Amino acid sequence: MSPMFFQCRYSYCAAMLLALIATAFAQPQAPDTLWTRTFGGPGWDYAESVVSTADGGCAVVGYASDDTVPSHAFILCLNSQGDSLWGRRYGSPEISAYAICLATDGGFIFGGWMLDSGLVVGYLSKVDEEGMQVWRKTYEGGWDLDIRAVCPTADGGYIVGARGPGLSMSLLRTDTQGREIWRCRFYAGTPFWVAGVDELADGSFFLAGTCDGPPPTYPSVFFLAKASATGDSLWMRTYWPAADAWSYGMTTTSDGGALLCGHIERDLNHHDIYLVRANNDGDTVWTRTFFNTGSSSAHDAMELPDGSLVICGGTNSYGAQESDYFLLKLSAAGDSLWMRLYGTSGVEQAPRLAGSAETGFILAGWTLVPGRRWDIYVVKTAPLLTVDPPTEEIVNHFQLYPAYPNPFNSVCTMVYTVPRPADVEFGVYDVTGRLVRRALLGQQGPGNHEWFLNGSGMATGTYFVRLSAGGPPVQTQKVLLVK
C-alpha cells in the first residue's frame, strides 16, 4: 500500500450555482451545498460507494487506473469539513472495489474483485481506522465472482452480495474475520447487477439488483430476493415495467420492506428514474417513474426518521448543466416533495449516498475534469433543518423510525409514534441477546415522540433497540456504536 496519493483539485468553496427545478419538486426544504471536493490521480478515478463515519465525515471506496496500472482499489477518508484525512491504494496486482461498510470492531470492510492466479475472485478486506490492511479473504465462484455490496450483521460478521458464474446472484455470510459461513444462490438469468444487500430485524436477508426478465425478449428487470438466517432461499420477486429497467441501489425500510431504485429505458437514447417499493414478502407497494426531456437514473436511497425517502442519482435533465447529481425527496407514499441538483458546469455521474438529514447528506461519484480524465467528486449538503410531519396514516400506527445518526459515537435519537395512550419501554440488547440498557418511559399519549440512547458505558459494536408500548407488537432497530 502506498501513502496518501490523492490531490484535492478544488479548494473549499461556497455553494455552487445550483438550479431549483420543476415547480412540482422545488420546495425550500431542499438543502444547500456545504462543500464540494474533487480528488484525482494521473488517470481514471471512480468512486463506487460511500459510508458515513461517526465524526460526520465519510469514507469513499472505488478503483483507479492509469496508463501504467490496470486497476487499484482505493479508500479516501474525509472529515466533516471535506478535508482528506488519508487516502490509500490497494493492489495485488489488479483489483477493483465496489462496496464498503464500517467494520463492527472498528475500521472498514471493503470488497470487489481481484485477479488471483489468473482467475477473477471476490474478496473482502479489513483495514483499520488509518487504512492499514488487517486481513483479506478471497471467495471463488468457479471461474468468476464479483462482490458488489456488503453490510455488517448483528453478530459482528458480514453479509455480502455478489454476482457469479452459472447465471447466479449470491449471498455470502461471513464471520467477523471474513471466513465464509454459507452461500445462498439465486439463479435469475444473466447476472447483470447487484444493487444492495441488508439484514432484516428477524435475521433474514434481502438481496436486490437487475436480472433477466420474461421470454421471449428477456428484458432486464429489477429483482428482490430473500434468504433465511441460515442461508435458505425463501423467494425471489421481479418487477417489470414493460421496458428494460436497471436497478443500482436498494435500502431497507422501517416496515421491513425495501425500496429499489434505478432507471427505465424510454427509448434507445433516454432513460428515466424508476423506483419500486416492496413489502417484507416482496409484494409491490408502489412504483414511481419520473421523466423529463433528457436522461436520469437513481443510484441510492435512504429512509428518514419521519418515514419519507431521499433518493440520489444523476441527470442531464431538469435544468442540469451537462450532467449533475440530484437529491429527490418523496413521502412514504411515493409523492414527490422536492428535487435539487448539485454539480459543476461539467459532467457528474453515478453518485452514492451517505450522511443523514441531521448532519447533511453526502454524495460521492465521479466528474469529468476538462482536459483530464474522471476524478472523484464529493458533495456535502447542509442538514435538513425542518422535517416533514408524518401523515395521518403514519401517526395512526405504532412505528419505530430509523435511528439517527447511525452509526453514532455518543447519542442516538429514536423517533417513534404511538397511536393511543400506552406504557412505553425501550430495551437495548447486544449481539448475544444480553440486555444492556432499559428505559421505562411510562404512559405516553398518541403522537410522535423521541428517546435518546446515550452510548456512554457501552462498548463499540452492534446493538438492537427494542420498543414496546403496552404489549405486542414490538419493533426493533439495529444501531452501530463507534467510539
C-alpha positions as CSV (number, residue, x, y, z in Angstrom):
1,M,0.0,0.0,0.0
2,S,1.2,3.4,-0.8
3,P,0.8,6.5,1.4
4,M,-1.8,9.2,0.6
5,F,-1.9,9.7,-3.1
6,F,-4.9,11.9,-3.7
7,Q,-4.6,15.6,-4.6
8,C,-7.5,18.0,-3.9
9,R,-8.1,19.9,-7.1
10,Y,-10.8,22.3,-5.9
11,S,-10.4,24.3,-2.7
12,Y,-13.2,24.7,-0.1
13,C,-16.0,26.6,-1.7
14,A,-19.3,28.1,-1.0
15,A,-22.5,26.8,-2.5
16,M,-22.2,26.1,-6.2
17,L,-24.6,27.8,-8.6
18,L,-27.4,25.2,-8.3
19,A,-30.7,25.1,-10.1
20,L,-34.1,24.8,-8.4
21,I,-36.0,22.8,-10.9
22,A,-39.5,21.8,-12.0
23,T,-42.1,23.6,-9.8
24,A,-43.6,20.3,-8.8
25,F,-40.4,19.4,-7.0
26,A,-39.0,22.7,-5.8
27,Q,-39.6,23.5,-2.1
28,P,-37.5,25.4,0.4
29,Q,-36.7,22.2,2.4
30,A,-34.1,21.1,-0.2
31,P,-30.7,21.5,1.5
32,D,-27.9,23.8,0.2
33,T,-24.4,22.7,-0.5
34,L,-21.9,23.0,2.4
35,W,-18.8,22.0,0.4
36,T,-17.7,20.1,-2.7
37,R,-14.4,18.3,-3.2
38,T,-12.6,16.8,-6.3
39,F,-9.8,14.3,-5.9
40,G,-7.8,12.5,-8.5
41,G,-4.6,11.0,-9.6
42,P,-3.0,10.9,-13.0
43,G,-5.5,8.5,-14.5
44,W,-9.2,7.5,-14.1
45,D,-10.6,7.5,-10.6
46,Y,-14.1,6.1,-9.9
47,A,-15.9,6.3,-6.6
48,E,-18.3,3.4,-6.3
49,S,-19.6,3.5,-2.7
50,V,-19.5,5.8,0.4
51,V,-20.1,5.2,4.1
52,S,-20.7,7.8,6.9
53,T,-18.2,7.9,9.8
54,A,-19.1,8.8,13.3
55,D,-17.4,12.2,13.2
56,G,-19.8,13.4,10.3
57,G,-17.2,12.6,7.6
58,C,-17.1,9.7,5.2
59,A,-15.0,7.0,3.6
60,V,-15.2,6.7,-0.2
61,V,-14.2,3.4,-1.9
62,G,-13.6,2.7,-5.6
63,Y,-10.9,2.0,-8.1
64,A,-8.3,3.9,-10.1
65,S,-6.2,3.2,-13.2
66,D,-3.8,5.0,-15.5
67,D,-1.6,4.2,-18.5
68,T,0.7,2.0,-16.4
69,V,-1.6,0.5,-13.7
70,P,-4.6,-1.6,-14.9
71,S,-6.6,-1.2,-11.7
72,H,-6.0,-0.4,-8.0
73,A,-8.7,-0.3,-5.3
74,F,-8.7,2.8,-3.0
75,I,-10.2,4.2,0.1
76,L,-10.3,8.0,0.7
77,C,-11.3,9.1,4.2
78,L,-12.7,12.7,4.7
79,N,-13.6,14.6,7.8
80,S,-16.8,16.5,8.3
81,Q,-15.3,19.6,6.6
82,G,-14.3,17.6,3.5
83,D,-10.6,17.6,4.3
84,S,-8.7,14.5,3.3
85,L,-7.5,12.6,6.4
86,W,-5.9,9.8,4.4
87,G,-6.1,8.0,1.1
88,R,-4.6,4.6,0.2
89,R,-4.4,2.3,-2.8
90,Y,-4.5,-1.5,-2.6
91,G,-3.3,-3.7,-5.4
92,S,-2.3,-7.3,-6.0
93,P,-1.8,-6.9,-8.9
94,E,-5.2,-5.9,-10.4
95,I,-8.0,-5.2,-8.1
96,S,-11.3,-3.1,-8.0
97,A,-13.5,-2.2,-5.2
98,Y,-17.3,-1.5,-5.2
99,A,-18.6,-1.9,-1.7
100,I,-17.7,-0.5,1.8
101,C,-19.1,-0.6,5.3
102,L,-18.0,0.2,8.8
103,A,-16.3,-2.8,10.5
104,T,-18.1,-4.0,13.6
105,D,-14.8,-3.8,15.6
106,G,-13.5,-0.5,14.1
107,G,-12.1,0.4,10.8
108,F,-13.6,-0.5,7.4
109,I,-14.6,-3.6,5.4
110,F,-14.4,-3.2,1.6
111,G,-14.8,-5.7,-1.3
112,G,-14.9,-6.2,-5.0
113,W,-12.9,-8.5,-7.4
114,M,-9.3,-9.2,-7.9
115,L,-7.0,-11.3,-10.1
116,D,-5.7,-14.3,-8.3
117,S,-3.5,-16.8,-10.3
118,G,-5.3,-15.7,-13.4
119,L,-8.8,-16.1,-12.0
120,V,-11.3,-13.4,-11.1
121,V,-12.2,-13.9,-7.5
122,G,-14.3,-11.9,-5.0
123,Y,-12.6,-10.6,-1.9
124,L,-13.2,-8.7,1.4
125,S,-10.5,-6.7,3.1
126,K,-10.5,-5.3,6.6
127,V,-8.5,-2.1,7.2
128,D,-8.0,-0.1,10.4
129,E,-9.0,3.5,11.1
130,E,-5.9,4.7,9.2
131,G,-6.5,2.4,6.2
132,M,-3.8,-0.1,7.0
133,Q,-4.8,-3.6,5.9
134,V,-5.6,-6.1,8.7
135,W,-6.8,-9.1,6.6
136,R,-8.0,-10.1,3.2
137,K,-10.2,-13.1,2.3
138,T,-11.0,-14.3,-1.2
139,Y,-14.0,-16.3,-2.4
140,E,-14.0,-18.4,-5.6
141,G,-17.1,-18.8,-7.8
142,G,-15.9,-21.4,-10.3
143,W,-14.5,-19.0,-12.8
144,D,-15.7,-15.6,-11.8
145,L,-17.1,-13.9,-8.6
146,D,-17.6,-10.2,-8.1
147,I,-18.6,-8.6,-4.8
148,R,-20.9,-5.6,-5.1
149,A,-22.4,-5.0,-1.7
150,V,-21.6,-5.6,2.0
151,C,-23.0,-4.7,5.3
152,P,-22.5,-5.8,9.0
153,T,-24.7,-8.4,10.7
154,A,-26.0,-8.4,14.2
155,D,-23.4,-11.0,15.4
156,G,-20.5,-8.9,14.2
157,G,-20.0,-10.7,10.9
158,Y,-21.0,-9.5,7.4
159,I,-23.5,-10.3,4.6
160,V,-22.2,-9.9,1.1
161,G,-24.0,-9.6,-2.3
162,A,-22.1,-10.9,-5.3
163,R,-22.7,-11.9,-8.9
164,G,-21.0,-15.0,-10.2
165,P,-21.0,-17.7,-12.8
166,G,-23.8,-20.1,-13.7
167,L,-26.2,-17.2,-14.2
168,S,-26.4,-16.6,-10.4
169,M,-26.5,-14.0,-7.8
170,S,-25.2,-14.9,-4.4
171,L,-25.5,-14.0,-0.7
172,L,-22.3,-14.8,1.2
173,R,-22.5,-14.9,5.0
174,T,-19.1,-14.5,6.8
175,D,-17.9,-14.3,10.4
176,T,-16.1,-11.4,12.0
177,Q,-12.8,-12.3,10.1
178,G,-14.4,-12.7,6.7
179,R,-14.5,-16.5,6.8
180,E,-17.4,-17.8,4.7
181,I,-20.2,-19.5,6.7
182,W,-22.7,-20.2,4.0
183,R,-23.6,-19.1,0.4
184,C,-27.1,-18.8,-1.0
185,R,-27.5,-18.7,-4.8
186,F,-30.4,-17.2,-6.8
187,Y,-30.5,-18.3,-10.4
188,A,-32.0,-15.4,-12.4
189,G,-30.7,-15.4,-16.0
190,T,-27.7,-13.3,-16.9
191,P,-26.2,-11.9,-13.7
192,F,-26.3,-8.2,-14.7
193,W,-26.0,-6.3,-11.4
194,V,-26.2,-6.5,-7.6
195,A,-27.7,-3.3,-6.2
196,G,-27.7,-3.9,-2.5
197,V,-27.9,-6.3,0.5
198,D,-29.1,-5.9,4.1
199,E,-30.0,-7.9,7.2
200,L,-33.6,-7.6,8.5
201,A,-34.8,-7.4,12.1
202,D,-35.7,-11.1,12.2
203,G,-32.2,-12.1,11.0
204,S,-33.2,-12.8,7.4
205,F,-31.6,-11.1,4.4
206,F,-32.5,-9.1,1.3
207,L,-30.5,-9.1,-2.0
208,A,-31.5,-6.8,-4.8
209,G,-30.4,-6.0,-8.3
210,T,-31.0,-6.5,-12.0
211,C,-31.6,-9.8,-13.9
212,D,-33.2,-11.2,-17.0
213,G,-37.0,-10.8,-17.4
214,P,-39.6,-12.9,-19.1
215,P,-39.2,-14.5,-22.5
216,P,-39.1,-14.2,-25.4
217,T,-37.2,-10.9,-25.3
218,Y,-35.7,-11.4,-21.8
219,P,-35.6,-7.7,-20.8
220,S,-33.6,-6.5,-17.9
221,V,-35.8,-6.2,-14.7
222,F,-35.5,-5.3,-11.1
223,F,-35.3,-8.2,-8.6
224,L,-35.6,-8.6,-4.8
225,A,-34.6,-11.9,-3.2
226,K,-34.9,-13.1,0.4
227,A,-32.9,-15.7,2.3
228,S,-33.3,-17.1,5.8
229,A,-30.9,-16.5,8.7
230,T,-29.4,-19.9,7.9
231,G,-28.9,-19.3,4.2
232,D,-32.0,-21.0,2.7
233,S,-33.6,-19.3,-0.3
234,L,-37.1,-18.1,0.6
235,W,-38.3,-16.4,-2.5
236,M,-37.3,-14.1,-5.4
237,R,-39.5,-11.4,-7.0
238,T,-39.0,-9.5,-10.2
239,Y,-40.5,-6.1,-11.2
240,W,-41.0,-5.4,-14.8
241,P,-42.4,-2.1,-16.1
242,A,-42.7,-3.4,-19.7
243,A,-39.4,-2.0,-20.7
244,D,-35.7,-2.6,-19.8
245,A,-35.1,-1.5,-16.2
246,W,-31.8,-1.4,-14.3
247,S,-31.6,-1.3,-10.5
248,Y,-28.5,0.3,-8.9
249,G,-29.4,0.8,-5.3
250,M,-31.6,-0.7,-2.5
251,T,-32.4,0.4,1.0
252,T,-34.5,-1.4,3.6
253,T,-37.4,0.5,5.2
254,S,-38.7,0.6,8.7
255,D,-41.7,-1.5,7.9
256,G,-39.4,-4.4,6.9
257,G,-39.7,-3.9,3.2
258,A,-37.3,-2.3,0.7
259,L,-37.0,0.5,-1.9
260,L,-35.2,-0.3,-5.2
261,C,-34.0,2.5,-7.3
262,G,-32.6,2.7,-10.9
263,H,-34.0,3.7,-14.3
264,I,-36.3,2.5,-17.0
265,E,-35.4,2.8,-20.7
266,R,-37.7,5.3,-22.5
267,D,-36.0,4.8,-25.9
268,L,-32.6,4.0,-27.2
269,N,-31.1,7.3,-26.1
270,H,-33.1,8.2,-23.0
271,H,-33.9,6.7,-19.6
272,D,-36.0,7.8,-16.6
273,I,-35.9,7.5,-12.8
274,Y,-37.7,4.3,-11.7
275,L,-38.5,3.3,-8.1
276,V,-40.1,0.2,-6.7
277,R,-41.2,-0.1,-3.0
278,A,-41.9,-3.6,-1.8
279,N,-43.1,-5.1,1.5
280,N,-41.4,-7.8,3.5
281,D,-42.9,-10.5,1.3
282,G,-41.7,-8.8,-1.9
283,D,-45.2,-7.6,-3.0
284,T,-45.2,-4.3,-4.7
285,V,-46.4,-1.4,-2.5
286,W,-46.0,1.2,-5.2
287,T,-43.9,2.1,-8.2
288,R,-42.9,5.6,-9.5
289,T,-41.4,6.9,-12.7
290,F,-40.1,10.4,-13.1
291,F,-39.2,11.6,-16.6
292,N,-38.2,14.8,-18.3
293,T,-36.6,15.6,-21.7
294,G,-33.2,14.1,-21.1
295,S,-32.0,11.1,-19.1
296,S,-32.0,10.4,-15.4
297,S,-31.1,7.5,-13.1
298,A,-31.5,6.8,-9.4
299,H,-28.5,5.2,-7.7
300,D,-29.0,5.2,-4.0
301,A,-31.6,6.0,-1.3
302,M,-32.3,6.2,2.4
303,E,-35.3,6.4,4.7
304,L,-35.6,9.4,7.0
305,P,-36.9,9.3,10.6
306,D,-40.3,10.6,9.6
307,G,-40.8,7.8,7.0
308,S,-40.1,9.9,4.0
309,L,-37.4,8.9,1.4
310,V,-34.4,10.6,-0.1
311,I,-33.1,9.3,-3.4
312,C,-29.8,10.4,-5.1
313,G,-28.8,9.9,-8.7
314,G,-27.6,11.6,-11.9
315,T,-29.4,13.6,-14.6
316,N,-28.8,15.7,-17.7
317,S,-32.3,16.9,-17.5
318,Y,-34.4,19.0,-15.0
319,G,-32.2,22.0,-15.8
320,A,-28.8,20.3,-15.3
321,Q,-25.8,21.9,-16.9
322,E,-24.2,18.9,-18.6
323,S,-24.9,16.1,-16.0
324,D,-25.4,16.7,-12.3
325,Y,-26.1,14.9,-9.1
326,F,-29.6,15.2,-7.8
327,L,-31.5,14.6,-4.5
328,L,-35.2,13.8,-4.7
329,K,-37.4,13.6,-1.7
330,L,-40.6,11.6,-1.6
331,S,-43.2,11.0,1.0
332,A,-43.6,7.5,2.4
333,A,-46.4,7.0,-0.1
334,G,-44.1,7.9,-3.0
335,D,-45.3,11.5,-3.6
336,S,-42.6,14.0,-4.8
337,L,-41.8,16.7,-2.3
338,W,-38.8,18.4,-3.9
339,M,-35.8,17.9,-6.1
340,R,-32.4,19.7,-6.3
341,L,-29.3,19.5,-8.4
342,Y,-25.7,19.6,-7.3
343,G,-22.7,19.8,-9.6
344,T,-20.3,21.8,-11.7
345,S,-20.5,23.1,-15.2
346,G,-19.2,19.7,-16.4
347,V,-20.3,16.1,-16.2
348,E,-21.0,14.4,-12.8
349,Q,-22.2,10.7,-12.7
350,A,-23.2,7.8,-10.6
351,P,-23.4,9.2,-7.0
352,R,-23.8,7.1,-3.9
353,L,-25.5,8.4,-0.7
354,A,-24.4,8.7,2.9
355,G,-24.9,11.1,5.8
356,S,-28.3,11.9,7.3
357,A,-30.9,14.6,7.5
358,E,-29.4,15.8,10.7
359,T,-25.8,16.1,9.7
360,G,-26.2,16.7,6.0
361,F,-26.2,14.3,3.0
362,I,-23.0,13.1,1.3
363,L,-23.0,12.3,-2.4
364,A,-19.9,10.6,-3.9
365,G,-19.4,9.7,-7.6
366,W,-17.1,11.0,-10.3
367,T,-16.7,14.1,-12.5
368,L,-15.1,14.7,-15.9
369,V,-12.4,17.3,-15.3
370,P,-11.8,19.4,-18.5
371,G,-8.6,18.3,-20.2
372,R,-8.3,15.3,-17.8
373,R,-10.0,12.0,-17.0
374,W,-12.6,11.0,-14.4
375,D,-12.0,12.2,-10.9
376,I,-13.7,11.6,-7.6
377,Y,-16.4,14.2,-6.8
378,V,-17.9,14.5,-3.3
379,V,-20.7,16.9,-2.2
380,K,-21.9,17.5,1.3
381,T,-25.2,19.3,1.9
382,A,-26.5,21.3,4.8
383,P,-28.7,19.5,7.3
384,L,-32.5,19.3,6.6
385,L,-33.5,21.8,9.3
386,T,-37.2,21.0,9.0
387,V,-38.6,17.5,8.9
388,D,-41.9,17.0,7.2
389,P,-44.5,15.8,9.8
390,P,-45.7,12.3,9.5
391,T,-49.0,11.8,7.6
392,E,-52.1,10.8,9.5
393,E,-51.7,7.3,8.2
394,I,-48.3,7.1,9.9
395,V,-49.4,8.8,13.1
396,N,-52.3,6.3,13.4
397,H,-49.9,3.4,13.5
398,F,-47.3,2.1,16.1
399,Q,-44.0,2.8,14.4
400,L,-40.3,3.0,15.3
401,Y,-38.4,5.0,12.6
402,P,-34.8,4.7,11.5
403,A,-32.3,5.7,14.3
404,Y,-30.1,8.7,13.6
405,P,-27.3,9.2,13.4
406,N,-26.5,5.6,12.7
407,P,-23.6,4.8,13.2
408,F,-23.2,7.0,16.3
409,N,-20.4,7.8,18.7
410,S,-22.3,9.4,21.6
411,V,-26.0,9.8,21.4
412,C,-28.5,8.2,19.0
413,T,-32.1,9.5,18.6
414,M,-35.0,7.1,18.3
415,V,-38.2,8.6,16.8
416,Y,-41.4,6.7,17.3
417,T,-45.2,7.0,17.1
418,V,-47.8,5.5,19.3
419,P,-51.5,5.6,18.2
420,R,-53.1,5.6,21.6
421,P,-52.1,6.1,25.3
422,A,-49.6,3.3,26.3
423,D,-46.8,2.5,28.7
424,V,-43.6,2.9,26.6
425,E,-40.4,0.8,27.2
426,F,-37.1,0.6,25.4
427,G,-34.6,-2.2,25.7
428,V,-31.1,-2.2,24.3
429,Y,-29.5,-5.7,23.6
430,D,-26.1,-6.7,22.4
431,V,-25.5,-9.3,19.7
432,T,-25.6,-12.1,22.3
433,G,-29.1,-11.1,23.3
434,R,-28.0,-9.6,26.7
435,L,-30.0,-6.6,27.9
436,V,-27.5,-3.7,28.4
437,R,-29.9,-0.8,28.8
438,R,-33.5,-0.4,29.8
439,A,-35.7,2.7,29.8
440,L,-39.2,2.7,31.3
441,L,-40.8,5.9,30.0
442,G,-44.2,5.5,31.5
443,Q,-47.5,6.3,29.8
444,Q,-47.3,8.5,26.7
445,G,-50.1,9.9,24.6
446,P,-50.8,9.3,21.0
447,G,-48.4,11.1,18.6
448,N,-44.7,11.4,17.8
449,H,-42.1,11.1,20.5
450,E,-38.2,10.9,20.8
451,W,-35.9,8.8,23.0
452,F,-32.2,9.4,23.2
453,L,-29.8,6.4,23.6
454,N,-26.6,7.5,25.3
455,G,-23.7,5.3,24.3
456,S,-21.6,6.1,27.4
457,G,-20.6,3.0,29.2
458,M,-21.3,0.8,26.1
459,A,-18.6,-0.8,24.0
460,T,-18.1,-0.3,20.3
461,G,-20.3,-2.7,18.4
462,T,-23.8,-3.6,17.1
463,Y,-26.9,-3.3,19.3
464,F,-30.6,-3.9,18.9
465,V,-33.0,-1.3,20.2
466,R,-36.4,-2.8,21.0
467,L,-39.6,-0.7,21.5
468,S,-42.8,-1.9,23.1
469,A,-45.9,0.1,24.0
470,G,-48.2,-1.8,26.3
471,G,-47.5,-5.2,24.7
472,P,-47.4,-6.6,21.2
473,P,-46.5,-5.6,18.6
474,V,-42.9,-4.7,19.3
475,Q,-40.4,-3.1,16.9
476,T,-36.6,-3.3,16.7
477,Q,-33.9,-1.2,15.2
478,K,-30.2,-2.2,14.6
479,V,-27.7,0.5,15.6
480,L,-23.9,0.7,15.4
481,L,-21.9,2.4,18.2
482,V,-18.4,3.5,17.1
483,K,-16.1,5.2,19.6
